[in-house]
Amino acid sequence: MRHAHFIGKTLSALAFATCMIAPGIAQAADYPTRPVRLVVAYPPGGTTDTQARILAQKLSERWKQQVVVENKPGGNTVIATLQVANSAPDGYTLLMTAMPFALNPLVMDSLPYDTKKDLAPVTLLTSVPSVFIAHPDMKVKTVDEFIKKYKGGAEEPIPFGSAGTLTFTHLGGELFASQSGVKFQHVPYKGSSPAHQDLVAGRIKVMFDNGALELIKSGRVVALGVTSDKRLPWLPDVPTIAEQGFPGFQAAAWFGIFTKGGTPKEVIEKISQDITWAIRSPEVVEKLTASGVFPGGGTPQEFQAFLDSEVKRWGPIIKEKGIKIQ
């Protein structure tokens, strides 16, 4: 009788556990049953928005539900992030954001959400390596020539432009300055386009950016090196910064997908798998690589590990340079 009683209790416990697990599994199996919102932390028309709309179209085809892109720029990605942080934990509101999301806790005294608790990583969407470019008047063609000419020789720091504070175009420049010993003066812009205009005009002298291919080809700027670990297919003759005396140097933009913290893990995994399928599909890969973007994908756990590595990579530079956002 005692043996039967033990078996009965065990079966009851298993049944209870199954009931507790079943809702998440059921939600994942049915997901999505209605339209999904993709909140983008940047304005329409830019690199981020373009990627978001390519992804939304592909996911809409797979899910047979509309994926609606909503652009919520501002606040160094805080506005869009807050909207998703305040959404229901059901996977129907997704966030597409970039590097500042992971680094804001290091540079802002307070945030209206808890990055770890209120948001859940889904997958790394894409990465975009940049190119170290200079105005032709600098009269250098390689990183080595640049350092020999300007390290310790310039009385005033060299003005370098970025697409904004805490973007990879900013931190890539700060990392290079720290490792090379060349003095830089950061000049932030609201996006890459106005920075390109000032670089071509000579008002700033150098920049780290990924959207200057036409400027490079036309000779209006000079490509000194690329920030990826390998040479870029569209710039095969431009060596990496790593192979020019800076082993391990890497600085790339990245874009990732998050959802509301507390969303059932089975739902998050389903979304992650479907986004990975979409971003790695042949037609999407072709569209992305044509514009200098590398597809990502992978599990939520892999994305979390990547986020941790980014904080570890950039944290010391942020502290060294005293970077803060009010």
Secondary structure as a PSIPRED ss2 file (coil, helix, strand):
# PSIPRED VFORMAT (PSIPRED V4.0)

   1 M C   1.000  0.000  0.000
   2 R H   0.000  1.000  0.000
   3 H H   0.000  1.000  0.000
   4 A H   0.000  1.000  0.000
   5 H H   0.000  1.000  0.000
   6 F H   0.000  1.000  0.000
   7 I H   0.000  1.000  0.000
   8 G H   0.000  1.000  0.000
   9 K H   0.000  1.000  0.000
  10 T H   0.000  1.000  0.000
  11 L H   0.000  1.000  0.000
  12 S H   0.000  1.000  0.000
  13 A H   0.000  1.000  0.000
  14 L H   0.000  1.000  0.000
  15 A H   0.000  1.000  0.000
  16 F H   0.000  1.000  0.000
  17 A H   0.000  1.000  0.000
  18 T H   0.000  1.000  0.000
  19 C H   0.000  1.000  0.000
  20 M H   0.000  1.000  0.000
  21 I H   0.000  1.000  0.000
  22 A H   0.000  1.000  0.000
  23 P H   0.000  1.000  0.000
  24 G H   0.000  1.000  0.000
  25 I H   0.000  1.000  0.000
  26 A H   0.000  1.000  0.000
  27 Q H   0.000  1.000  0.000
  28 A H   0.000  1.000  0.000
  29 A H   0.000  1.000  0.000
  30 D H   0.000  1.000  0.000
  31 Y C   1.000  0.000  0.000
  32 P C   1.000  0.000  0.000
  33 T C   1.000  0.000  0.000
  34 R C   1.000  0.000  0.000
  35 P C   1.000  0.000  0.000
  36 V E   0.000  0.000  1.000
  37 R E   0.000  0.000  1.000
  38 L E   0.000  0.000  1.000
  39 V E   0.000  0.000  1.000
  40 V E   0.000  0.000  1.000
  41 A C   1.000  0.000  0.000
  42 Y C   1.000  0.000  0.000
  43 P C   1.000  0.000  0.000
  44 P C   1.000  0.000  0.000
  45 G C   1.000  0.000  0.000
  46 G C   1.000  0.000  0.000
  47 T H   0.000  1.000  0.000
  48 T H   0.000  1.000  0.000
  49 D H   0.000  1.000  0.000
  50 T H   0.000  1.000  0.000
  51 Q H   0.000  1.000  0.000
  52 A H   0.000  1.000  0.000
  53 R H   0.000  1.000  0.000
  54 I H   0.000  1.000  0.000
  55 L H   0.000  1.000  0.000
  56 A H   0.000  1.000  0.000
  57 Q H   0.000  1.000  0.000
  58 K H   0.000  1.000  0.000
  59 L H   0.000  1.000  0.000
  60 S H   0.000  1.000  0.000
  61 E H   0.000  1.000  0.000
  62 R H   0.000  1.000  0.000
  63 W H   0.000  1.000  0.000
  64 K C   1.000  0.000  0.000
  65 Q C   1.000  0.000  0.000
  66 Q C   1.000  0.000  0.000
  67 V E   0.000  0.000  1.000
  68 V E   0.000  0.000  1.000
  69 V E   0.000  0.000  1.000
  70 E E   0.000  0.000  1.000
  71 N E   0.000  0.000  1.000
  72 K C   1.000  0.000  0.000
  73 P C   1.000  0.000  0.000
  74 G C   1.000  0.000  0.000
  75 G H   0.000  1.000  0.000
  76 N H   0.000  1.000  0.000
  77 T H   0.000  1.000  0.000
  78 V H   0.000  1.000  0.000
  79 I H   0.000  1.000  0.000
  80 A H   0.000  1.000  0.000
  81 T H   0.000  1.000  0.000
  82 L H   0.000  1.000  0.000
  83 Q H   0.000  1.000  0.000
  84 V H   0.000  1.000  0.000
  85 A H   0.000  1.000  0.000
  86 N C   1.000  0.000  0.000
  87 S C   1.000  0.000  0.000
  88 A C   1.000  0.000  0.000
  89 P C   1.000  0.000  0.000
  90 D C   1.000  0.000  0.000
  91 G C   1.000  0.000  0.000
  92 Y C   1.000  0.000  0.000
  93 T E   0.000  0.000  1.000
  94 L E   0.000  0.000  1.000
  95 L E   0.000  0.000  1.000
  96 M E   0.000  0.000  1.000
  97 T E   0.000  0.000  1.000
  98 A E   0.000  0.000  1.000
  99 M H   0.000  1.000  0.000
 100 P H   0.000  1.000  0.000
 101 F H   0.000  1.000  0.000
 102 A H   0.000  1.000  0.000
 103 L H   0.000  1.000  0.000
 104 N H   0.000  1.000  0.000
 105 P H   0.000  1.000  0.000
 106 L H   0.000  1.000  0.000
 107 V H   0.000  1.000  0.000
 108 M C   1.000  0.000  0.000
 109 D C   1.000  0.000  0.000
 110 S C   1.000  0.000  0.000
 111 L C   1.000  0.000  0.000
 112 P C   1.000  0.000  0.000
 113 Y C   1.000  0.000  0.000
 114 D C   1.000  0.000  0.000
 115 T H   0.000  1.000  0.000
 116 K H   0.000  1.000  0.000
 117 K H   0.000  1.000  0.000
 118 D H   0.000  1.000  0.000
 119 L E   0.000  0.000  1.000
 120 A E   0.000  0.000  1.000
 121 P E   0.000  0.000  1.000
 122 V E   0.000  0.000  1.000
 123 T E   0.000  0.000  1.000
 124 L E   0.000  0.000  1.000
 125 L E   0.000  0.000  1.000
 126 T E   0.000  0.000  1.000
 127 S E   0.000  0.000  1.000
 128 V E   0.000  0.000  1.000
 129 P E   0.000  0.000  1.000
 130 S C   1.000  0.000  0.000
 131 V E   0.000  0.000  1.000
 132 F E   0.000  0.000  1.000
 133 I E   0.000  0.000  1.000
 134 A E   0.000  0.000  1.000
 135 H C   1.000  0.000  0.000
 136 P H   0.000  1.000  0.000
 137 D H   0.000  1.000  0.000
 138 M H   0.000  1.000  0.000
 139 K C   1.000  0.000  0.000
 140 V C   1.000  0.000  0.000
 141 K C   1.000  0.000  0.000
 142 T C   1.000  0.000  0.000
 143 V H   0.000  1.000  0.000
 144 D H   0.000  1.000  0.000
 145 E H   0.000  1.000  0.000
 146 F H   0.000  1.000  0.000
 147 I H   0.000  1.000  0.000
 148 K H   0.000  1.000  0.000
 149 K H   0.000  1.000  0.000
 150 Y H   0.000  1.000  0.000
 151 K C   1.000  0.000  0.000
 152 G C   1.000  0.000  0.000
 153 G C   1.000  0.000  0.000
 154 A C   1.000  0.000  0.000
 155 E C   1.000  0.000  0.000
 156 E C   1.000  0.000  0.000
 157 P C   1.000  0.000  0.000
 158 I E   0.000  0.000  1.000
 159 P E   0.000  0.000  1.000
 160 F E   0.000  0.000  1.000
 161 G E   0.000  0.000  1.000
 162 S E   0.000  0.000  1.000
 163 A C   1.000  0.000  0.000
 164 G C   1.000  0.000  0.000
 165 T C   1.000  0.000  0.000
 166 L C   1.000  0.000  0.000
 167 T C   1.000  0.000  0.000
 168 F H   0.000  1.000  0.000
 169 T H   0.000  1.000  0.000
 170 H H   0.000  1.000  0.000
 171 L H   0.000  1.000  0.000
 172 G H   0.000  1.000  0.000
 173 G H   0.000  1.000  0.000
 174 E H   0.000  1.000  0.000
 175 L H   0.000  1.000  0.000
 176 F H   0.000  1.000  0.000
 177 A H   0.000  1.000  0.000
 178 S H   0.000  1.000  0.000
 179 Q H   0.000  1.000  0.000
 180 S H   0.000  1.000  0.000
 181 G C   1.000  0.000  0.000
 182 V C   1.000  0.000  0.000
 183 K C   1.000  0.000  0.000
 184 F E   0.000  0.000  1.000
 185 Q E   0.000  0.000  1.000
 186 H E   0.000  0.000  1.000
 187 V E   0.000  0.000  1.000
 188 P E   0.000  0.000  1.000
 189 Y C   1.000  0.000  0.000
 190 K C   1.000  0.000  0.000
 191 G C   1.000  0.000  0.000
 192 S H   0.000  1.000  0.000
 193 S H   0.000  1.000  0.000
 194 P H   0.000  1.000  0.000
 195 A H   0.000  1.000  0.000
 196 H H   0.000  1.000  0.000
 197 Q H   0.000  1.000  0.000
 198 D H   0.000  1.000  0.000
 199 L H   0.000  1.000  0.000
 200 V H   0.000  1.000  0.000
 201 A H   0.000  1.000  0.000
 202 G C   1.000  0.000  0.000
 203 R C   1.000  0.000  0.000
 204 I C   1.000  0.000  0.000
 205 K C   1.000  0.000  0.000
 206 V E   0.000  0.000  1.000
 207 M E   0.000  0.000  1.000
 208 F E   0.000  0.000  1.000
 209 D E   0.000  0.000  1.000
 210 N C   1.000  0.000  0.000
 211 G C   1.000  0.000  0.000
 212 A C   1.000  0.000  0.000
 213 L H   0.000  1.000  0.000
 214 E H   0.000  1.000  0.000
 215 L H   0.000  1.000  0.000
 216 I H   0.000  1.000  0.000
 217 K H   0.000  1.000  0.000
 218 S C   1.000  0.000  0.000
 219 G C   1.000  0.000  0.000
 220 R C   1.000  0.000  0.000
 221 V C   1.000  0.000  0.000
 222 V E   0.000  0.000  1.000
 223 A E   0.000  0.000  1.000
 224 L E   0.000  0.000  1.000
 225 G E   0.000  0.000  1.000
 226 V E   0.000  0.000  1.000
 227 T C   1.000  0.000  0.000
 228 S C   1.000  0.000  0.000
 229 D C   1.000  0.000  0.000
 230 K C   1.000  0.000  0.000
 231 R C   1.000  0.000  0.000
 232 L C   1.000  0.000  0.000
 233 P C   1.000  0.000  0.000
 234 W C   1.000  0.000  0.000
 235 L C   1.000  0.000  0.000
 236 P C   1.000  0.000  0.000
 237 D C   1.000  0.000  0.000
 238 V C   1.000  0.000  0.000
 239 P C   1.000  0.000  0.000
 240 T E   0.000  0.000  1.000
 241 I C   1.000  0.000  0.000
 242 A H   0.000  1.000  0.000
 243 E H   0.000  1.000  0.000
 244 Q H   0.000  1.000  0.000
 245 G C   1.000  0.000  0.000
 246 F C   1.000  0.000  0.000
 247 P C   1.000  0.000  0.000
 248 G C   1.000  0.000  0.000
 249 F C   1.000  0.000  0.000
 250 Q C   1.000  0.000  0.000
 251 A C   1.000  0.000  0.000
 252 A E   0.000  0.000  1.000
 253 A E   0.000  0.000  1.000
 254 W E   0.000  0.000  1.000
 255 F E   0.000  0.000  1.000
 256 G E   0.000  0.000  1.000
 257 I E   0.000  0.000  1.000
 258 F E   0.000  0.000  1.000
 259 T E   0.000  0.000  1.000
 260 K E   0.000  0.000  1.000
 261 G C   1.000  0.000  0.000
 262 G C   1.000  0.000  0.000
 263 T C   1.000  0.000  0.000
 264 P C   1.000  0.000  0.000
 265 K H   0.000  1.000  0.000
 266 E H   0.000  1.000  0.000
 267 V H   0.000  1.000  0.000
 268 I H   0.000  1.000  0.000
 269 E H   0.000  1.000  0.000
 270 K H   0.000  1.000  0.000
 271 I H   0.000  1.000  0.000
 272 S H   0.000  1.000  0.000
 273 Q H   0.000  1.000  0.000
 274 D H   0.000  1.000  0.000
 275 I H   0.000  1.000  0.000
 276 T H   0.000  1.000  0.000
 277 W H   0.000  1.000  0.000
 278 A H   0.000  1.000  0.000
 279 I H   0.000  1.000  0.000
 280 R C   1.000  0.000  0.000
 281 S C   1.000  0.000  0.000
 282 P H   0.000  1.000  0.000
 283 E H   0.000  1.000  0.000
 284 V H   0.000  1.000  0.000
 285 V H   0.000  1.000  0.000
 286 E H   0.000  1.000  0.000
 287 K H   0.000  1.000  0.000
 288 L H   0.000  1.000  0.000
 289 T H   0.000  1.000  0.000
 290 A H   0.000  1.000  0.000
 291 S C   1.000  0.000  0.000
 292 G C   1.000  0.000  0.000
 293 V C   1.000  0.000  0.000
 294 F E   0.000  0.000  1.000
 295 P E   0.000  0.000  1.000
 296 G C   1.000  0.000  0.000
 297 G C   1.000  0.000  0.000
 298 G C   1.000  0.000  0.000
 299 T C   1.000  0.000  0.000
 300 P H   0.000  1.000  0.000
 301 Q H   0.000  1.000  0.000
 302 E H   0.000  1.000  0.000
 303 F H   0.000  1.000  0.000
 304 Q H   0.000  1.000  0.000
 305 A H   0.000  1.000  0.000
 306 F H   0.000  1.000  0.000
 307 L H   0.000  1.000  0.000
 308 D H   0.000  1.000  0.000
 309 S H   0.000  1.000  0.000
 310 E H   0.000  1.000  0.000
 311 V H   0.000  1.000  0.000
 312 K H   0.000  1.000  0.000
 313 R H   0.000  1.000  0.000
 314 W H   0.000  1.000  0.000
 315 G H   0.000  1.000  0.000
 316 P H   0.000  1.000  0.000
 317 I H   0.000  1.000  0.000
 318 I H   0.000  1.000  0.000
 319 K H   0.000  1.000  0.000
 320 E H   0.000  1.000  0.000
 321 K H   0.000  1.000  0.000
 322 G C   1.000  0.000  0.000
 323 I C   1.000  0.000  0.000
 324 K C   1.000  0.000  0.000
 325 I C   1.000  0.000  0.000
 326 Q C   1.000  0.000  0.000
